[in-house]
Amino acid sequence: MKRQELIESLPVKQITVLLAEDHAGFRKSLKLLIESDGDIEVVGEAKNGREAVRLTKSLHPEVIVMDIAMPLLNGLQATQEIMANSSATRVLILSAHPDPEYIKQAVILGASGYLIKQSSTHVLAHAVREVLKGNSFFCAPILKPLRDECRKLFGKGELLKKRAARPVFPGSSFNN
């Protein structure tokens, strides 16, 4: 066997992902989209926040793509519970809400990134890979509000006062 053939025959490590989205049709589309590159595998699907927490405990996904607006336990509450019990798992928020307060809360609760549903088709797989590396990922439509919020916090010295144990934006990836 030639060297190139040997390299190509080696199994590729799959990134394990849990999808937490209450709309079945959209969840199915996300699954097709995210698995299309071949290096990401959806290992579970949750239709509400409580199920996302439960499946995280049993499946141990590397990344969770989490909707905010879900029944029983919203995405922010589920993120908080997951980060308290599974700190190695990365949470990537996927929301229709570009509200800076949602973004701020998601980051405070431990989310590694935030995508707007309208922009997710272009960047979702890339965002999953980036947060798995330990980077943060925020889609283009929310970058300006995010930068403005950071400037306000730095200007007031809030980030220094809080002495956050976990940096808010380690190795940030501000790509489209």
N, C-alpha and C positions, 0 to 999 in steps of 0.2 A: 504494500500500500504506500502510495506517495505521501509525502508530508502534508500537502494541502488536503488530500482526501481524508487523512487522519484527523486533521483539525476540524474539517467540516462534519465529520461523523461524531465528534464529541457532543454529548448532550448539553443543551443550553439551559442554564439555571433559569427557571421560571420565577418571575416576581409574583407573589401571591397577593391577591386583592379581594377584599370584601366590598360589595356594592350595597349601600344603604340608601334606598330611594323608594318612596311609597307608591309611585306610579309605575305599574308593571310594564307598560309599553315603553316608557322612557328607560327603565332599568334594562330591558331587553336590548334596546338600541345602544345603551352604554356598554353593555357586555360585548356586543358585536364590534363596536368601535375599539374598545380597549384591548381586545384579544387579537385584533387584526394584524398587529406587527409580529406576533408570534412569541414574544418574550414575556408576556404578561398573561397570567391565568386567573380567572375569576373563580375563587374557591367557595364562595357563598354569596347569597343575596338576602338582604333583610328588607322587609316592607315597613318597619317602624324602628324607632330608636331602641326600644327594649330588646327587640330581636337582634339588633346590631351588637349590643353589649353582650348578649348571650352567645352569639355566634363567634364573636371575637375571643371569648374565653375558651371555646372548644376548637376553633379552627386556627387560631394564632396567625392571622394574615399579617403580611409585612406592611401593607397599606390599606386603609379604608377610605373609599370615596363616599363621603357622607353628605346627604342633603340636610338642610337646616329644618325645613318645614315638614315634619313627619308626625304621625300620631303616636300616642302613648308616652313617648319620650322624644322631645325634639332633638335635632342634630347637635345642638350646643350642649344640652344635658347629657346626651349619649357620649359625646366627645370627652366631657369632664369625667364621667365614670370610666371610660376606656383608658384614658391617660392615667387615672389613679391606680388602675389594676394592670395595665399592659403598656408600660412606658416605652417599650421597644417598638411598638406599633406606631406607624405614622398615619395621621388623619389629614386628609385633603378634603376641605369643605367644597361642595358643589352646590351653588345656590342661585336662585333667581333674584336674590336681594343684594344689590351692591351697596347697601347702607353701611357707611363707615362704622357705625356702632356694632353691627353684626360682625364685621371684619375684626374689629378691636376685641370683642368678646371671644371670638374663635381663637385668636392668637393667644390671648390671656389664658384660655382653657387648655392650650397645648396643641392646637392645630398647626400643622406644618405649612399649610398653604390654603389658598382660597381662589376658587374659579367661579365665574359667572356662567350659568348654563348656556347662554347664547354664544359664548366664546369657547366652550369646552371641546367642541369637535376638532378644533385645530391643535389643541395643546394638551389634551387629557393624558395621553400616554407619556408624553414628555414630562408633564408635571408629576406623574406617578414615579417615573425614574429619578427625577430630581429630589423629591422628598425622601425617597428610599436612600439616597446618598447622604442624607442629613441636611440638605439644603431646604430653604423655604422657596415657595413658588406662588406668585400672585399674577393673575392674568392682566393684560394691558388695561382694560377698562377701569380697574380699581387702583392702578398705580398712583395716579395723581392724588386721590383722597388719602391713600396710604402714606404717601410722602408728606402731605400736608399735616396729617396727624402726628407723624414722627417728628416733624419740625416743631410742632406745638409742644410735644412732650419733652424734647431735648431743650427747647427754649425755656421751659418752666423748670427744667431740672428734675422732672417727675421720674424719668427712668433711673437717674442716679439715686434719687431718694428711696426708690423701692428696692434697689439692689436685687433685681430679679436673678434668681438662681439659674435660670435658663435664658440665655440670650434670645431676644425676640426674633431676630432675623439672621441666624448664623448662615454664612455662605449664600446669601439670598440670590435667587435667580430671577431677575426681572425681565423675562423674555415674553414674547407674544404667545 
